[in-house]
Amino acid sequence: MPPSTVNKLSHASLQQAAHWYVQLNDQQVGEQERLRWQAWLAQSGEHQNAWRYVQRVGERFAPLQGAADSQAASKVLRGTGRTSVTRRQTLKSLLILTSGSLLGFSAWRQTSLPATLERWTADLSTGTGEIRETRLSDGSRVWLNALSALDVRFDSQQRLLDLQLGEVLIDTAKDLLRPLRVQTRHGLLQAMGTRLSVRQDPDRTLLSVFEGAVQVRLANAQVQVVPAGRQMAFSQERFEPQLPVSPAREAWRRGVLLADNLPLGQLLEELSRYRHGHLACDPSVAQMPVMGSFPLKDTDQALRLLAAALPIRVEKPMPWWVNVGARS
C-alpha cells in the first residue's frame, strides 16, 4: 500500500483495525468475534485498507508472536498488563524484530519506493532513529538526521552536496575556489563560510543559518541571501518570509527534540522518525501546543514526558502500535 493511501486513512479506521488485530491474535478468540470482524471489514474499502496496513506492520514484527514464551508474547501484544515480561525479554524481542528489517515503518509510511531506493543508493544515508556524523574530504563536517540521504559530488572544480531526502547539518570548511553548494529539489544553496542546516520536505525546503550567510537560487532565477540567525522556507516558485532561526534545527544533532509551542501532532510526526512502528495522534489533540525538550534516543521516555505534562493518554495495545489521544 503506497504512503499516499495510508495518509488518507482516518485515525478512527486505523485504531479500529489495530483493535481487531489485537483481538484476532488472542488464542481464545471465538467465532462470534471473527464474524464481527468480517462484518466490520466488509463495511467499507477504508476498513479494508486500514486492515491491510495493520497486517503489513504486524508481519514485520511477527517474531514477537512466535517467541518461545508465546503466552507472554500474547499478553504483550494485547497490552493487558496481567503478565509480567522483563525489560530484557522485551528488548531482546524488539531487537530481533528491528534487526531483520531494512526499512522502519515510519520510513515506509513517509516515503515512496523511489525515495526509499534513494536512501539505499545514496553516498550517505540514515535509517529510522539514526543520526550520522561524517567528515568530508575537504574537512567539512555533516550530520544526517534520521531517514535522510545525501550524495557528495566533490572534485577539483566543485563541492556539491545533493540532499535527496531528510535533513543535514553542515559545518563548512573554507575553500575560496570551490564554494560549498547544496542542491535540493526546490533550489540551489551556496554557503559563504557558514554553519547551516537544510531540511527537505515534499513541498518545500527549510534553510537555517547559524553562522555566515547562504545564497538561495530558485529554478525561476529568484535569489535571496539568508544571514546568520535567520531561517527561511522556499518552494520551487517562491520564498517564504525570513524568521529567527529555530534552535530545534540544530538540537537534533545532540539527540534532543526541542518544542516551542509546537503542535502535538507535528511533534509526534517528528518523533516517529526515531521510532519503529506506528505512532499516531488523535486529531482532537493534534493542535495542542507543546513546550520543552524530549530525548530522541528514548522515544518511550519522550512519550512518558508528554503524558505527564499534557492532558493526553498514550495507548500501546501492541509494542509496535502507539496512539496518543485525549485523557479520559
Secondary structure, DSSP 4 states (H G I P E B T S, - for coil): --HHHHHHS-HHHHHHHHHHHHHHTSTT--HHHHHHHHHHHHT-HHHHHHHHHHHHHHHHTHHHHTSS-HHHHHHHHHT---S---HHHHHHHHHHHHHT-SS-HHHHHHS-HHHHHHHHHSSEE--TT--EEEE-TTS-EEEEPSS-EEEEEE-SS-EEEEEEEEEEEEEPPP-TTS-EEEEETTEEEEEEEEEEEEEE-SS-EEEEEEEEEEEEE-TTS-EEEEETTEEEEE-SS-BPPPEEPPTHHHHGGGTEEEEEEEEHHHHHHHHGGGSSSEEEE-TTTTT-EEEEEEESS-HHHHHHHHHHHSSEEEEEEETTEEEEEE--
